[in-house]
């Protein structure tokens, strides 16, 4: 039986729940939120839709103690109201840290031993805190990281070239934040490399990368929150875990080279990060990755 828990039932958590329920990705789904009235209302709303859906999913309210036997727990808690348009995701760190510690300790006491997928921002730091507090092996705790920013890069590049973003290969790496960067050496589309795209299509690589980097804040400026893309990212990763896919993904996971969590390549399967692999990056990209790791450490010290 596939059991998933979602902690934090705001815009993102409720969208994650909707995708899981509508696609029948779990047999049991437990919603957890400190606002119990909101949590219970969402559960009832989903249950009201049960007779209209093609899949049966048992949906219930709960606490972290109810997630001991969950296969996957998704952390979507946060304080997006603290972020200003064009701001920094680190603005949430001080508010999110004590809640993450409380949830992590509760999962530890419950004996949770599944895979924890973190959406909560700043995701690279919060994922590391979860791993420390839960005591789970590092491979079982990873964050969405630049998995979403990579999707934004493909959207931006696809728009520029008028091609389906699903046909594009390539990655955004580093922090899920201002210091992320497009690893153009990894990009392939229309059978061409990035430098060929510049020549043949007069492509402005910096503009495309910046569009991906600020994509979340572009959405935020109009809606005052983001939910659909990040929810799809989290659910996509949960599917890789549940199906033991051994699929390649750029996620925020522990990278020993930087002694912390940052988005670099990983293979995702039933136990989370089942393997690592290194990309052949240019010297400039290697420096950008190190600078991104430095930026995460510096901002963590500044905000905490």
HELIX and SHEET records of a PDB file:
HELIX    1   1 UNK A   11  UNK A   23  1                                  13    
HELIX    2   2 UNK A   36  UNK A   48  1                                  13    
HELIX    3   3 UNK A   50  UNK A   52  5                                   3    
HELIX    4   4 UNK A   64  UNK A   67  5                                   4    
HELIX    5   5 UNK A   80  UNK A   82  5                                   3    
HELIX    6   6 UNK A   89  UNK A   92  5                                   4    
HELIX    7   7 UNK A   93  UNK A  110  1                                  18    
HELIX    8   8 UNK A  123  UNK A  134  1                                  12    
HELIX    9   9 UNK A  138  UNK A  140  5                                   3    
HELIX   10  10 UNK A  147  UNK A  161  1                                  15    
HELIX   11  11 UNK A  165  UNK A  167  5                                   3    
HELIX   12  12 UNK A  194  UNK A  201  1                                   8    
HELIX   13  13 UNK A  205  UNK A  213  1                                   9    
HELIX   14  14 UNK A  215  UNK A  223  1                                   9    
HELIX   15  15 UNK A  228  UNK A  242  1                                  15    
HELIX   16  16 UNK A  283  UNK A  303  1                                  21    
SHEET    1   A 6 UNK A  58  UNK A  61  0                                        
SHEET    2   A 6 UNK A  28  UNK A  32  1                                        
SHEET    3   A 6 UNK A   3  UNK A   7  1                                        
SHEET    4   A 6 UNK A  72  UNK A  75  1                                        
SHEET    5   A 6 UNK A 115  UNK A 118  1                                        
SHEET    6   A 6 UNK A 141  UNK A 143  1                                        
SHEET    1   B 2 UNK A 169  UNK A 173  0                                        
SHEET    2   B 2 UNK A 181  UNK A 188 -1                                        
SHEET    1   C 3 UNK A 247  UNK A 255  0                                        
SHEET    2   C 3 UNK A 260  UNK A 269 -1                                        
SHEET    3   C 3 UNK A 272  UNK A 276 -1                                        
END                                                                             
